[in-house]
Amino acid sequence: MENQDLLTRVEKAIENIRPYLAEDGGDVKVVEIDSDNVVNVELLGSCETCPMSHMTMKAGIEEAIKKMAPEITAVKAVNATTA
């Protein structure tokens, strides 16, 4: 159940930052954690189309997740738009 523990810690990290995302009308959900310990997330609401979403991913979401689950190697948005 190691993967379940990892998912639980990732979800807890997201819960900790969710209020900040919600302030701007956004949210994020975990799609999967792959075999390389990369967390794939889906950006929701205003996060999906926000031009600052890349910065939010790196400075907010990824940092929070890695603090709770240091074995995570990266966080990627499966629906991020590229400019």
URDAWO-V312886 format. One record per helix or strand of 3 or more residues. SS is the DSSP state (2 for helix, 1 for strand). FROM is the first residue (numbers start at 1). LEN is the number of residues. Records with the same first field share a line. If there is no record, write none. Layout:
SS=FROM-LEN  FROM-LEN
This chain:
2=2-22  46-3  53-16
1=26-8  38-8  74-4
